[in-house]
Amino acid sequence: MLGVSVIFSCKKARENTNTQTAADNAICEGEFMRMLPATNSIAVKTTGNGVGRVEANGYPKVTIDTNNGKWPHTMTIDYGPAPGVIDSSDGKTRSGILVISFSNYWHTNAATATMNVGAGSTYIVNGVSFQGVVTMTHNSKTSFSISVANAKCTSGYWSITYNANRTYTWVSGYNDTIPSNDVFTITGNASGTDRNGLSYTMNITSPLYKTGSCTCITQGTINYTISGGTGCILDFGNGSCDNQATVTINGNSFPITL
């Protein structure tokens, strides 16, 4: 019986590790992948980020420095000091400042937007701090690429690293300035280390769907390969707007809350 117990315990530990890795990564993934739709929405509403403005009703405050008509232009999104404010776009509590440098008008093909998250001001979302360099490129009217380099997501008792390359395809909502109408599909891969220091890689095997009207990714699957583990599949569901997903390991499924 001791041998059986040890085998079961090791199997359970691997399952818990894989599940936790997927859950931690989903938190990091969700915020970094939100940055492009959020940046796009604000940039479009500010006439291609060609004019400066300040939000009238408190935080977040958006200001744009047009650099005396020269490029790059800089957009600053200020969520205020901790404990932060509830962001009406998705209901999450944010604090800190995001600074985005635009190489050209955002509607221009090949225009880039670079964001150094956490540099100079701690950026915190629902108690998790985010760091990293995000580079967004406008490939065409409905296609964007995004890379996340040297990212780190940290809570009070855990920390993970994260790097990613993604392609966004704008499915709907690109003809208006109403963020809730936006629907993006996301493809690509990522890698990093989990809270236990184990390295992982991930590939999107079914496109992820991110809508402007829902806080979390609503659909799609990701395959994880984890050092010392058996790998797992993260399934975001069938399109329902909720914070639930499923991790499957060796044919066994476990629900997680994002």
Buried (B, 14 or more C-beta within 10 A) or exposed (E): EEEEEEEEEEBEEBBEBBBBBBBBBBBBBBBBBBBBBBBBBBBBBBEBBBEBBEEEEEBBBBBBBBEEEEEBBBBBBBBBEEEBBEBEBBEBBBBBBBBBBBBBBBBEEEBBBBBBBBBEBBBBBEEBBBBBBBBBBBBEEEEBBBBBEEBBBBBEEBBBBBBBBBBBBBBEBBEEEEBEBBBBBBBBBBBBBBBBEBBBBBBBEBBBBBBBBBBBBBBBBBBBBBBEBBBBBBBBBEEEEEEEBBBBBEEEEBEBEB
